[in-house]
Amino acid sequence: MAKKAWIARNEKRKATVEKYAEKRAALKEAGDYEALQKLPRNASPTRVRNRCNITGRGRGYIGRYGVSRIKFRELALDGKIPGVRKASW
């Protein structure tokens, strides 16, 4: 389980990105990079970290399912992810 502060910080970044999305797009289109630099750092979408929806783990994230590799394996073996099963050939 990731630290609660890391998860909270990431959620705060997501909110900041949403808040400034239109303004960033307008400044980029206008080519006003000086004004773009004056926006908060966390307004950039690249600052947001993909995290597991269950545990908050930041590494080994599988975007299609929104969980980490570890939770994905557990859920797949329990049969909780439709259409996913262990490979055998």
Sequence and secondary structure as in RCSB ss.txt:
>XXXX:A:sequence
MAKKAWIARNEKRKATVEKYAEKRAALKEAGDYEALQKLPRNASPTRVRNRCNITGRGRGYIGRYGVSRIKFREL
ALDGKIPGVRKASW
>XXXX:A:secstr
   HHHHHHHHHHHHHHHHHHHHHHHHHHHT HHHHHTS GGGSGGG     TTT   SSEETTTTEEHHHHHHH
HHHT STT      
